[in-house]
Amino acid sequence: MANALPIPKILLVDDDPDIIELLEYNLQKEGFEIQSALDGIQALEVAKFFKPDLILLDVMMPRQDGIETARQLRLIPEFKEVYILFLTARAEEYTEVAAFDVGADDYIVKPIKPRALVSRIKAMFRRDAQQIENDEKIEIGQLVINRTNYSVLNDGSPLVMPKKEFELLSFLAKHPNKVFNRDELLEKVWGADVYVVERTVDVHIRKLREKIPEHYIKTLKGVGYMFTLED
């Protein structure tokens, strides 16, 4: 008899108990294991023992806001591959960009639509499972990209990347010398069911260039981005 797949674990972080209760009810009904926290500091404490697969974060919270909490989470190696989704009333573009800049995978503006949120979360885990099945290693120059364990080596040294940075690099590296515009990258990497601003792609490209040699990713002004094999 095959072993059952582990139940995905989700940490809910919001200072509104009513929102926690609503989300907890809908996610537990779909079979997810849930823990909750009422602010960023408590979230860090709970995450360390709960070890969630996904963290749903509010932005505005007492003691420590969601942006700072996400930044601190991404500094902890065991959370570099955890999905971080922001669920917030803050609709300004600069807040959304700040969230992606600290390693967010998605940004959802309240009011909450529970069924749509559950569908989006399930889609993220489905894509995860499909990528695990796809046993690949991409070796280009000094870069080694391993899609089975979400690892990247640059000249033998491991790089720390949130999942979306990894997925963007992996996608571009699988299609060398092909130009993709922002809309194409958003659809291929984030998915058609995820709504984020186009600038999200620019933020992730900038973060990648800080970690790998810049010549690998070229910008074609007014067209898009391309992974190149040339120095």
Buried (B, 14 or more C-beta within 10 A) or exposed (E): EEEEEEEBBBBBBBBEEEBBEBBBEBBEEEEBBBBBBBBBBBBBEBBEEBEBBBBBBBBEBEEBBBBBBBBBBBEEEEBBBBBBBBBBEBEEEEBBBBBBBBBBBBBBBBEBEEEEBBEBBBBBBEBBEEBEEEEEEBEBBEBBBBBEEBBBBBEEEEBBBBBBBBBBBBBBBBEBEEBBBBEBBBEBBBBEEBEBBEBBBBBBBEBBBEEBEEEBBBEEEEEBBBBBEEE
